[in-house]
Amino acid sequence: MGFKVAIIGRPNVGKSTLFNRLVGKKLALVDDTPGVTRDRRVHAAKLYDLAFDVIDTAGFEDAGASTLPGRMRQQTEIAIREADLIFFTIDAKAGLMPDDKTFAEVVRKSGKPVVLVANKAEARGAQGGMLEAWELGLGEPIPVSAEHGQGMPDLRDAVVDALGEERAFGEDEKEASDEIAASEALIGEDIADPDEEAPAYDDTKPMRIAVVGRPNAGKSTLINALIGEERLLTGPEAGITRDSISVDWDWRGRRIKLFDTAGMRRKAKVQEKLEKMSVQDGLRAIRFAEIVIIVLDATIPFEKQDLQIADLIIREGRAPVIAFNKWDLIDNPQEHLAMLREKTERLLPQVRGLQAVPVSAETGRGLDKLMDAVIKTHIVWNSRVSTGRLNRWLEGILAHHPPPAVAGRRLKIKYVTQAKTRPPGFVVSCSRPDAMPQSYVRYLTNSLREAFDMPGVPIRMALRGTDNPFAGRAKKR
């Protein structure tokens, strides 16, 4: 089994840049603004021949426990407890600060092995900061440049010295990365044989769920309630979450990766560069998710931004589920729920039968029903119908309501087949596909949804013309 490394230090010393360097991807948001990182993020990392998990943490700040910096500090202290080794990071360019000495004492009291990382060592004047770092009493500072990748061999040697060779070169578990690669490859994958029924739904495969919504809807609180621990930073302030943080969870024996995302405001209101980066990170999480839970504040649901988020998810082909959060604040729940469900059907007609569940992340109410709705939607999203059943259904549809005539010529539909799943995609072979009215395509989609019980997921319907064997031949007299 590998070991865990926590990257600790005051704000703006380059912890997230070092995290990205070790992971090999730009996962954590990086900006010149201090305090960008707030939640702790864990990911598999590699440093030459060393494989381990690395934890990115918020900048250590001396503040009251009830304040946002104080709650961020508590998350960092949890990371210290979880870690086997600590990278105590300082800014060699800026030199030693009073906070560095304070937090070095906290790290020393933890009793964990420490590697003192002097980041930004490529800068002019960094040598003075390097010499000052000896005052911390944490051993020899290792000069690195996380941004440019300098000093990594020395850092690798320091890790081996701190942990010992036996611990450092333990077996690496690569299951997580393999699982991610496999799940990414499956999204939108075409089915090889269109004539065969799909195999039965496999309820043991890992699943990826993104949680999205407007700021302060309760996304992080919902994930904490689902996994049963204070894993993500929460509070009354809007916009606490910035990075898309992934959390591994085991639900009834099934591995699930939950993605918490930053709150998405209207595009016109997003001015700061940092918020734009956060929203882009959230959009990336949606694209790689299978199910997307849209968290709506039940007291002010279905604002314009909520509908735009839902429309984006449907256009991306993800499977949406709505969670009406803060249900404990509703006075007349039955009437309110009936009103919300009516609004759901009316405002989101492109995914008829969308699963919408009232929940309270604060009290834990409705979470089991929410997960049941997620599984039900995931089954539909993966569902497949054989070509034989589809064409028997099509015969009935054409007899009951044939396509209209366009420009005096009747449109002909020859057959329909399912080309892909995740989401379900169908190909309709017809004459003059360009002339087919969109209203009739919607009619086919809604009829198919009802006939084969496919509620609440986007359905793709592509029209394909048939080749005319006489096209291009000169007319003989």
Secondary structure in CASP SS format (residue, H / E / C, confidence):
PFRMAT SS
TARGET T0000
AUTHOR 0000-0000-0000
METHOD secondary structure of the structure
MODEL  1
M C 1.00
G C 1.00
F C 1.00
K E 1.00
V E 1.00
A E 1.00
I E 1.00
I E 1.00
G C 1.00
R C 1.00
P C 1.00
N C 1.00
V C 1.00
G C 1.00
K H 1.00
S H 1.00
T H 1.00
L H 1.00
F H 1.00
N H 1.00
R H 1.00
L H 1.00
V H 1.00
G C 1.00
K C 1.00
K C 1.00
L C 1.00
A C 1.00
L C 1.00
V C 1.00
D C 1.00
D C 1.00
T C 1.00
P C 1.00
G C 1.00
V C 1.00
T C 1.00
R C 1.00
D C 1.00
R C 1.00
R E 1.00
V E 1.00
H E 1.00
A E 1.00
A E 1.00
K E 1.00
L E 1.00
Y C 1.00
D C 1.00
L E 1.00
A E 1.00
F E 1.00
D E 1.00
V E 1.00
I E 1.00
D E 1.00
T C 1.00
A C 1.00
G C 1.00
F C 1.00
E C 1.00
D C 1.00
A C 1.00
G C 1.00
A C 1.00
S C 1.00
T C 1.00
L H 1.00
P H 1.00
G H 1.00
R H 1.00
M H 1.00
R H 1.00
Q H 1.00
Q H 1.00
T H 1.00
E H 1.00
I H 1.00
A H 1.00
I H 1.00
R H 1.00
E H 1.00
A C 1.00
D C 1.00
L E 1.00
I E 1.00
F E 1.00
F E 1.00
T E 1.00
I E 1.00
D E 1.00
A C 1.00
K C 1.00
A C 1.00
G C 1.00
L C 1.00
M C 1.00
P H 1.00
D H 1.00
D H 1.00
K H 1.00
T H 1.00
F H 1.00
A H 1.00
E H 1.00
V H 1.00
V H 1.00
R H 1.00
K H 1.00
S H 1.00
G C 1.00
K C 1.00
P C 1.00
V E 1.00
V E 1.00
L E 1.00
V E 1.00
A E 1.00
N E 1.00
K C 1.00
A C 1.00
E C 1.00
A C 1.00
R C 1.00
G C 1.00
A H 1.00
Q H 1.00
G H 1.00
G H 1.00
M H 1.00
L H 1.00
E H 1.00
A H 1.00
W H 1.00
E H 1.00
L H 1.00
G C 1.00
L C 1.00
G C 1.00
E C 1.00
P C 1.00
I E 1.00
P E 1.00
V C 1.00
S E 1.00
A C 1.00
E C 1.00
H C 1.00
G C 1.00
Q E 1.00
G C 1.00
M H 1.00
P H 1.00
D H 1.00
L H 1.00
R H 1.00
D H 1.00
A H 1.00
V H 1.00
V H 1.00
D H 1.00
A H 1.00
L H 1.00
G C 1.00
E H 1.00
E H 1.00
R H 1.00
A H 1.00
F C 1.00
G C 1.00
E C 1.00
D C 1.00
E C 1.00
K C 1.00
E H 1.00
A H 1.00
S H 1.00
D H 1.00
E H 1.00
I H 1.00
A H 1.00
A H 1.00
S H 1.00
E H 1.00
A H 1.00
L H 1.00
I C 1.00
G C 1.00
E C 1.00
D E 1.00
I C 1.00
A C 1.00
D C 1.00
P C 1.00
D C 1.00
E C 1.00
E C 1.00
A C 1.00
P C 1.00
A C 1.00
Y C 1.00
D C 1.00
D C 1.00
T C 1.00
K C 1.00
P C 1.00
M E 1.00
R E 1.00
I E 1.00
A E 1.00
V E 1.00
V E 1.00
G E 1.00
R C 1.00
P C 1.00
N C 1.00
A C 1.00
G C 1.00
K H 1.00
S H 1.00
T H 1.00
L H 1.00
I H 1.00
N H 1.00
A H 1.00
L H 1.00
I H 1.00
G C 1.00
E C 1.00
E C 1.00
R C 1.00
L C 1.00
L C 1.00
T C 1.00
G C 1.00
P C 1.00
E C 1.00
A C 1.00
G C 1.00
I C 1.00
T C 1.00
R C 1.00
D C 1.00
S C 1.00
I E 1.00
S E 1.00
V E 1.00
D E 1.00
W E 1.00
D E 1.00
W E 1.00
R C 1.00
G C 1.00
R E 1.00
R E 1.00
I E 1.00
K E 1.00
L E 1.00
F E 1.00
D E 1.00
T C 1.00
A C 1.00
G C 1.00
M C 1.00
R C 1.00
R C 1.00
K H 1.00
A H 1.00
K H 1.00
V C 1.00
Q C 1.00
E C 1.00
K H 1.00
L H 1.00
E H 1.00
K H 1.00
M H 1.00
S H 1.00
V H 1.00
Q H 1.00
D H 1.00
G H 1.00
L H 1.00
R H 1.00
A H 1.00
I H 1.00
R H 1.00
F H 1.00
A C 1.00
E C 1.00
I E 1.00
V E 1.00
I E 1.00
I E 1.00
V E 1.00
L E 1.00
D E 1.00
A C 1.00
T C 1.00
I C 1.00
P C 1.00
F C 1.00
E C 1.00
K H 1.00
Q H 1.00
D H 1.00
L H 1.00
Q H 1.00
I H 1.00
A H 1.00
D H 1.00
L H 1.00
I H 1.00
I H 1.00
R H 1.00
E C 1.00
G C 1.00
R C 1.00
A E 1.00
P E 1.00
V E 1.00
I E 1.00
A E 1.00
F E 1.00
N E 1.00
K C 1.00
W H 1.00
D H 1.00
L H 1.00
I C 1.00
D C 1.00
N C 1.00
P H 1.00
Q H 1.00
E H 1.00
H H 1.00
L H 1.00
A H 1.00
M H 1.00
L H 1.00
R H 1.00
E H 1.00
K H 1.00
T H 1.00
E H 1.00
R H 1.00
L H 1.00
L C 1.00
P H 1.00
Q H 1.00
V H 1.00
R C 1.00
G C 1.00
L C 1.00
Q C 1.00
A E 1.00
V E 1.00
P E 1.00
V C 1.00
S E 1.00
A C 1.00
E C 1.00
T C 1.00
G C 1.00
R E 1.00
G C 1.00
L H 1.00
D H 1.00
K H 1.00
L H 1.00
M H 1.00
D H 1.00
A H 1.00
V H 1.00
I H 1.00
K H 1.00
T H 1.00
H H 1.00
I H 1.00
V H 1.00
W H 1.00
N C 1.00
S C 1.00
R C 1.00
V C 1.00
S C 1.00
T H 1.00
G H 1.00
R H 1.00
L H 1.00
N H 1.00
R H 1.00
W H 1.00
L H 1.00
E H 1.00
G H 1.00
I H 1.00
L H 1.00
A H 1.00
H H 1.00
H C 1.00
P C 1.00
P C 1.00
P C 1.00
A E 1.00
V E 1.00
A C 1.00
G C 1.00
R E 1.00
R E 1.00
L C 1.00
K C 1.00
I E 1.00
K E 1.00
Y E 1.00
V E 1.00
T E 1.00
Q E 1.00
A E 1.00
K E 1.00
T C 1.00
R C 1.00
P C 1.00
P C 1.00
G E 1.00
F E 1.00
V E 1.00
V E 1.00
S E 1.00
C E 1.00
S C 1.00
R C 1.00
P H 1.00
D H 1.00
A H 1.00
M C 1.00
P C 1.00
Q H 1.00
S H 1.00
Y H 1.00
V H 1.00
R H 1.00
Y H 1.00
L H 1.00
T H 1.00
N H 1.00
S H 1.00
L H 1.00
R H 1.00
E H 1.00
A H 1.00
F C 1.00
D C 1.00
M C 1.00
P C 1.00
G C 1.00
V C 1.00
P C 1.00
I C 1.00
R E 1.00
M E 1.00
A E 1.00
L E 1.00
R E 1.00
G E 1.00
T C 1.00
D C 1.00
N C 1.00
P C 1.00
F C 1.00
A C 1.00
G C 1.00
R C 1.00
A C 1.00
K C 1.00
K C 1.00
R C 1.00
END
